[in-house]
Amino acid sequence: MRLSRYFMPTLREAPSDAQIVSHQLMLRAGMIRQEAAGIYAWLPLGLKVLKKIEQIVREEMDRAGAVEVLMPTLQLADLWRESGRYEAYGEEMLRIKDRHDRDLLYGPTAEEVITDIFRTYVKSYKDLPKNLYNIQWKFRDERRPRFGVMRGREFLMKDAYSFDIDEAAARRAYNRMFLAYLNVYSRLGLQAIPVRADTGPIGGDLSHEFIILAETGESEVFAHRDLVEMGAPGPDIDWDGDLEPLVQQRTRLYAASDEMHDAARFEAEAPEDKRMTARGIEVGHIFYFGEKYSKPMNAKVTGPDGKDVPVHMGSYGVGVSRLVAAIIEASHDEAGIIWPESVAPFGAAVVNLRPGEAAVDGVADQAYRALQGAGVDPVLDDRDERPGAKFASLDLVGIPWQLIVGPKGVADGVVELKRRATGERQTLSLEDALKVITG
Ligand code: 5CA
């Protein structure tokens, strides 16, 4: 991509209503634009990051055995009347009528729709377990949408739903998601803490929130430090095997959100120097809720004994659009965003300091094509701007590498390579610079 033809409307100053750093930086980097309170258009750079996060979530869901579907954003109110949640959900639900006067709603979540799909096709325990997920826009008419995409009204969620014959099998499904979530966050460069959580309007009796630490976070967490430092399990675990030990290793250490916090237990279970109280951002939430929806909605399968039983379900949400902001909260400096390579909008920027000067253009084009060939997804900064303005905007948008090509270097047969995360600069031959970037 040539920046001269791209659409990256960066701003020098953040609008004054943006209170937290991720919101300020997303606006300044030209990633999003607010269309209405809590409703955003995603501009090219923001969209690229969103898609990369989405893809990592998808890969880890697939690895853990979940199967992707796509459900509509608009749902029939009648389905929610069946589960009993239509009235109960309250003002957060955006209710709509179509031309035939039928009640619709913009889905805030999709337990009812997926249960309806499931009950239509699956009739026997032999077809279990199943875990179906989608990555789709949701709408919650939040009382106080704020902090940009961190708490939006329209937001992108990955929601997975598991169906099992009994509680023991459902817990195995829960464990798979629990560990898959840790792998997702780790690939995004985040350290997420699984904490015991309240189930809220989703319902059920077993639930964990995944929190990443950030001072601006809306959640308060209380956790044993050893849990905070424990790494993700990694992709090579036996997803069909017994995952209980890996999950227990993480759930036996104290960790709770504010609604579930029990100060006496915290003191009993964690020595003083291991007790951590901090603020954080909820980037995922998983629930086991048994027969809460399958019973009223009559989602039954025939068991091995020939009797029909309601399936045991769980649901598993990741805040995909919220994660864009959460990653920025966790990784930025005074100059702007520092993207982890896994989600950076571009892998590297080739900065042409003298567009129009044939020798410089030649080396910049060569570098750009080589990086393209190596699958780095580079951007070529061929804008007619002062070098200082180019560096400032590239620092702001957080591209991991800047490969700088100027007239003096070209005369000497070298380029400069800057690493965004550390600010470290090296003067190298083009060949060596490409080697450093492609690792
Ligand atoms: N049905 C379940 C799981 S599929 C569910 O809806 N869970 S949830 O309510 O906890 O939402 C899942 C995740 O979506 C949250 O952990 C959070 O990261 C994200 N999320 C929730 N509300 C918003 C919002 N208003 N703006 C941005 N992200 C949100």
Boltz pocket constraint, residues with backbone or C-beta under 6 A from the ligand:
constraints:
  - pocket:
      binder: B
      contacts: [[A, 108], [A, 109], [A, 110], [A, 111], [A, 140], [A, 142], [A, 149], [A, 150], [A, 151], [A, 152], [A, 153], [A, 154], [A, 155], [A, 156], [A, 157], [A, 158], [A, 159], [A, 160], [A, 202], [A, 282], [A, 283], [A, 284], [A, 285], [A, 286], [A, 315], [A, 316], [A, 317], [A, 318], [A, 319], [A, 320], [A, 321], [A, 322]]
      max_distance: 6.0
